[in-house]
Amino acid sequence: MTYNVKYNCYASLFTLMLAFIFMSSVATGVYAQKRILTLEEAITLASTENDLQKQYDYVHETVRQQIKFLKADYLPTLHFRTFVSHANEAPRIPVEFENETVLARQGTRNTFVSRFELNQVLYDFGKTRNHIQSAHYQHQLVDVDFNQKEFELTNKVRHQFYLSLYYQQLDSIYSAIIPYAEELAQINRERLNNGVALPIDVLKAQVDLQDIHSKRIVARSEYRKTLVILAYMTGQETFSFDTVGQLPSIPEEENLSHHSELLYLWALQHRQDIQQLKYQSQQQEYFSRSLEALKYPTLMLQSDFSYFGPDAFGYYSSLSSRGLDPFNWRVGIGFTYTLFDGSRVRSQKSQSHAMKQQYREMGYQLEEQIWAEIQTLLEDLEILRELEKNNSMLLQQFNANVAMMEGSYKNGGIPRLEYMQSIIPKAAAEAALEKTRSDMAQILGQLERTVGTDISNFWKANN
């Protein structure tokens, strides 16, 4: 019986040791592999994961082939034609020679003719040239669309990354204050048991503790959401990394509104949708010119070389001696001109002109919208910067008060209860300051979207 008890004790101890070793290895495997992700790495990984360049390479190739197809109009076209026929009766045709006319039988009812034809456009009043120029603008539109998608991807990564930093900081704030809130709740329960505190004091301390716990849970949940989105955009395994970095800041100057004109000029230069509308308007301009060229004839060089088969002239032994040759060639210049097309060209020109005007009007409206957004966002930044200063001053006052209360507590001037009560409100001030900084980062992100490019270097260059 004693042996069984000792054996069971040793077995239990051995099992606990194995479980401890296993859990340690699992923990090491899970947490040791968790990597640190910076903003620059996240942007690079997202660009690689989405592989926009490869997608747009196919589009570029499509446009390149379209331009190549249009340029082929500058080159001659060579055709080979063959004609074979059989008639129920061989017709007779008159053949004139120098001194006489002979009625020749055209074959034995069978006819064979082969011909090479060459056509070369000499001048088309700019129709082909304007078509090609219009297609070149399509190539530029593809580049603009690629730059826009790449910028939007970068901006989305920045947005989620800055949110992750904010919620990560909130988690740290609430995690740091929870031990003090738990101790304060415990002190109030002990004071209630000793008859020196009211139930309302215990309830208030417990409510504050639960509120801090709830806020930390929300912060951690939101942080995990940002990690899921970042993992999807960057192609990383979910929850295999933590984000590290700092929120962006703005210059410490009194007035930001004087930057509005420079930012507006940046937007006109970098906004891809503005460039897109300009290219679309110019594309319609060249398309309209190509339609205008249709009013004029197309001048062409035409040449052909023909061979008439041995049966083409029948039994013409008497004719061959008189110089009739089965080979024939000719060359000439001609033109084609459309007399009536049912107003198709005029309708297309009117449509092209209307689209060109529409693109220009949309560009003007977009420029006005950008100017208004820049002014509004700069005003919001000034308000948030002032709020950040106030929250920073408030937090400094809380820190000074906590330091003073800590000194009084250590010197025996106040009980620990009062010292603990001075610490709890500091978390709200820290959270308010982080919220203001996060809002500033989001406004800066909106300003970047409005300007159409990264403006982190703008403040340095214009400060």
PEVEN-V478898 format. One record per backbone hydrogen bond with DSSP energy under -1.0 kcal/mol. CO is the residue of the C=O (numbers start at 1). NH is the residue of the N-H. E is the energy in kcal/mol with one decimal. If there is no record, write none. Layout:
{{CO | NH | E} {CO | NH | E}}
//
This chain:
{{1 | 5 | -2.0} {2 | 6 | -2.5} {3 | 7 | -2.6} {4 | 8 | -2.7} {5 | 9 | -2.2} {6 | 10 | -2.6} {7 | 11 | -2.7} {8 | 12 | -2.5} {9 | 13 | -2.5} {10 | 14 | -2.8} {11 | 15 | -2.4} {12 | 16 | -2.3} {13 | 17 | -2.2} {14 | 18 | -2.3} {15 | 19 | -2.5} {16 | 20 | -2.5} {17 | 21 | -2.6} {18 | 22 | -2.8} {19 | 23 | -2.7} {20 | 24 | -2.3} {21 | 25 | -2.3} {22 | 26 | -2.6} {23 | 27 | -2.7} {24 | 28 | -2.6} {25 | 29 | -2.7} {26 | 30 | -2.4} {27 | 31 | -2.6} {28 | 32 | -1.8} {35 | 242 | -2.2} {37 | 244 | -1.9} {38 | 42 | -2.3} {39 | 43 | -2.3} {40 | 44 | -2.2} {41 | 45 | -2.8} {42 | 46 | -2.3} {43 | 47 | -2.2} {44 | 48 | -2.1} {45 | 49 | -2.7} {46 | 50 | -2.4} {47 | 51 | -1.5} {51 | 55 | -1.5} {52 | 56 | -2.5} {53 | 57 | -1.5} {54 | 58 | -1.1} {56 | 60 | -2.8} {57 | 61 | -2.2} {58 | 62 | -1.9} {59 | 63 | -2.2} {60 | 64 | -2.7} {61 | 65 | -2.3} {62 | 66 | -1.7} {63 | 67 | -2.4} {64 | 68 | -2.4} {65 | 69 | -2.3} {66 | 70 | -2.0} {67 | 71 | -2.5} {70 | 73 | -1.6} {71 | 74 | -1.9} {72 | 75 | -1.1} {77 | 119 | -2.4} {79 | 117 | -3.0} {81 | 115 | -3.0} {83 | 113 | -3.0} {85 | 111 | -2.5} {91 | 106 | -3.3} {93 | 104 | -2.9} {95 | 102 | -2.9} {100 | 97 | -2.9} {102 | 95 | -3.2} {104 | 93 | -3.2} {105 | 107 | -1.7} {109 | 87 | -3.3} {111 | 85 | -2.4} {112 | 309 | -3.7} {113 | 83 | -3.8} {114 | 307 | -2.9} {115 | 81 | -3.2} {116 | 305 | -2.4} {117 | 79 | -3.1} {118 | 303 | -2.5} {119 | 77 | -2.7} {120 | 301 | -3.4} {123 | 299 | -2.7} {124 | 127 | -1.1} {126 | 130 | -2.3} {127 | 131 | -1.7} {128 | 132 | -2.4} {129 | 133 | -2.2} {130 | 134 | -2.2} {131 | 135 | -1.8} {132 | 136 | -2.0} {133 | 137 | -1.5} {135 | 139 | -1.4} {136 | 140 | -1.7} {137 | 141 | -2.2} {138 | 142 | -1.7} {139 | 143 | -1.6} {140 | 144 | -2.4} {141 | 145 | -2.4} {142 | 146 | -2.2} {143 | 147 | -2.5} {144 | 148 | -2.3} {145 | 149 | -2.4} {146 | 150 | -2.5} {147 | 151 | -2.3} {148 | 152 | -2.5} {149 | 153 | -2.2} {150 | 154 | -2.2} {151 | 155 | -2.6} {152 | 156 | -2.3} {153 | 157 | -2.2} {154 | 158 | -2.4} {155 | 159 | -2.3} {156 | 160 | -2.3} {157 | 161 | -2.6} {158 | 162 | -2.8} {159 | 163 | -1.9} {160 | 164 | -2.2} {161 | 165 | -2.0} {162 | 166 | -2.0} {163 | 167 | -2.6} {164 | 168 | -2.2} {165 | 169 | -2.0} {166 | 170 | -2.3} {167 | 171 | -2.3} {168 | 172 | -1.8} {169 | 173 | -2.2} {170 | 174 | -2.6} {171 | 175 | -2.5} {172 | 176 | -1.9} {173 | 177 | -1.3} {174 | 178 | -1.5} {177 | 181 | -2.1} {178 | 182 | -2.8} {179 | 183 | -2.1} {180 | 184 | -2.4} {181 | 185 | -2.2} {182 | 186 | -2.1} {183 | 187 | -2.5} {184 | 188 | -2.1} {185 | 189 | -1.9} {186 | 190 | -2.3} {187 | 191 | -2.4} {188 | 192 | -2.0} {189 | 193 | -2.3} {190 | 194 | -1.7} {191 | 196 | -2.8} {192 | 195 | -1.1} {198 | 202 | -1.3} {199 | 203 | -2.6} {200 | 204 | -2.4} {201 | 205 | -2.1} {202 | 206 | -2.3} {203 | 207 | -2.7} {204 | 208 | -2.5} {205 | 209 | -1.9} {206 | 210 | -2.5} {207 | 211 | -2.5} {208 | 212 | -2.1} {209 | 213 | -2.3} {210 | 214 | -2.6} {211 | 215 | -2.3} {212 | 216 | -2.2} {213 | 217 | -2.3} {214 | 218 | -2.4} {215 | 219 | -2.5} {216 | 220 | -2.6} {217 | 221 | -2.4} {218 | 222 | -2.7} {219 | 223 | -2.2} {220 | 224 | -2.3} {221 | 225 | -1.9} {222 | 226 | -2.1} {223 | 227 | -1.9} {224 | 228 | -2.2} {225 | 229 | -2.2} {226 | 230 | -2.7} {227 | 231 | -2.6} {228 | 232 | -2.0} {229 | 233 | -2.3} {230 | 234 | -2.4} {231 | 235 | -1.4} {237 | 240 | -1.7} {240 | 35 | -2.2} {242 | 37 | -3.1} {251 | 253 | -1.6} {256 | 259 | -1.9} {257 | 260 | -1.8} {259 | 263 | -2.6} {260 | 264 | -2.1} {261 | 265 | -2.2} {262 | 266 | -2.3} {263 | 267 | -2.3} {264 | 268 | -2.2} {265 | 269 | -1.4} {266 | 270 | -2.5} {267 | 271 | -2.9} {271 | 275 | -1.7} {272 | 276 | -2.4} {273 | 277 | -2.0} {274 | 278 | -2.1} {275 | 279 | -2.6} {276 | 280 | -2.5} {277 | 281 | -2.1} {278 | 282 | -2.4} {279 | 283 | -2.6} {280 | 284 | -2.0} {281 | 285 | -1.5} {282 | 286 | -2.1} {283 | 287 | -2.1} {284 | 288 | -2.3} {285 | 289 | -1.7} {286 | 290 | -2.1} {287 | 291 | -1.6} {288 | 292 | -2.1} {289 | 293 | -1.8} {291 | 294 | -1.1} {292 | 295 | -1.6} {293 | 296 | -1.6} {298 | 336 | -1.7} {299 | 122 | -2.8} {299 | 123 | -1.6} {300 | 334 | -2.6} {301 | 120 | -2.6} {302 | 332 | -2.8} {303 | 118 | -3.6} {304 | 330 | -2.3} {305 | 116 | -2.8} {306 | 328 | -2.7} {307 | 114 | -2.4} {309 | 312 | -2.0} {314 | 316 | -1.6} {316 | 320 | -3.0} {317 | 321 | -1.0} {319 | 322 | -2.0} {319 | 324 | -1.1} {320 | 323 | -1.5} {326 | 308 | -2.5} {328 | 306 | -4.3} {330 | 304 | -2.2} {332 | 302 | -3.1} {334 | 300 | -3.4} {336 | 298 | -2.2} {343 | 347 | -2.1} {344 | 348 | -2.4} {345 | 349 | -2.5} {346 | 350 | -2.2} {347 | 351 | -2.4} {348 | 352 | -2.7} {349 | 353 | -2.6} {350 | 354 | -2.3} {351 | 355 | -2.3} {352 | 356 | -2.3} {353 | 357 | -2.2} {354 | 358 | -2.2} {355 | 359 | -2.5} {356 | 360 | -2.0} {357 | 361 | -2.4} {358 | 362 | -2.6} {359 | 363 | -2.0} {360 | 364 | -2.2} {361 | 365 | -2.4} {362 | 366 | -2.3} {363 | 367 | -2.2} {364 | 368 | -2.0} {365 | 369 | -2.3} {366 | 370 | -2.4} {367 | 371 | -2.2} {368 | 372 | -2.1} {369 | 373 | -2.5} {370 | 374 | -2.6} {371 | 375 | -1.9} {372 | 376 | -2.3} {373 | 377 | -2.8} {374 | 378 | -2.3} {375 | 379 | -1.9} {376 | 380 | -2.2} {377 | 381 | -2.3} {378 | 382 | -2.1} {379 | 383 | -2.1} {380 | 384 | -2.7} {381 | 385 | -2.6} {382 | 386 | -2.1} {383 | 387 | -2.3} {384 | 388 | -2.6} {385 | 389 | -2.0} {386 | 390 | -2.1} {387 | 391 | -2.7} {388 | 392 | -2.5} {389 | 393 | -2.4} {390 | 394 | -2.5} {391 | 395 | -2.5} {392 | 396 | -2.3} {393 | 397 | -2.1} {394 | 398 | -2.2} {395 | 399 | -2.7} {396 | 400 | -2.6} {397 | 401 | -2.5} {398 | 402 | -2.7} {399 | 403 | -2.4} {400 | 404 | -2.3} {401 | 405 | -2.7} {402 | 406 | -2.6} {403 | 407 | -2.1} {404 | 408 | -2.3} {405 | 409 | -2.5} {406 | 410 | -2.5} {407 | 411 | -1.9} {408 | 413 | -3.2} {409 | 412 | -1.1} {415 | 419 | -1.4} {416 | 420 | -2.8} {417 | 421 | -2.2} {418 | 422 | -1.1} {420 | 424 | -1.4} {423 | 426 | -1.2} {424 | 427 | -1.4} {425 | 429 | -1.4} {426 | 430 | -2.3} {427 | 431 | -2.6} {428 | 432 | -2.3} {429 | 433 | -2.0} {430 | 434 | -2.3} {431 | 435 | -2.3} {432 | 436 | -2.1} {433 | 437 | -2.1} {434 | 438 | -2.4} {435 | 439 | -2.5} {436 | 440 | -2.1} {437 | 441 | -2.0} {438 | 442 | -2.2} {439 | 443 | -2.3} {440 | 444 | -2.5} {441 | 445 | -1.9} {442 | 446 | -2.1} {443 | 447 | -2.5} {444 | 448 | -2.3} {445 | 449 | -2.1} {446 | 450 | -2.0} {447 | 451 | -2.6} {448 | 452 | -3.1} {455 | 459 | -1.1} {457 | 461 | -2.2} {458 | 462 | -1.8}}
//
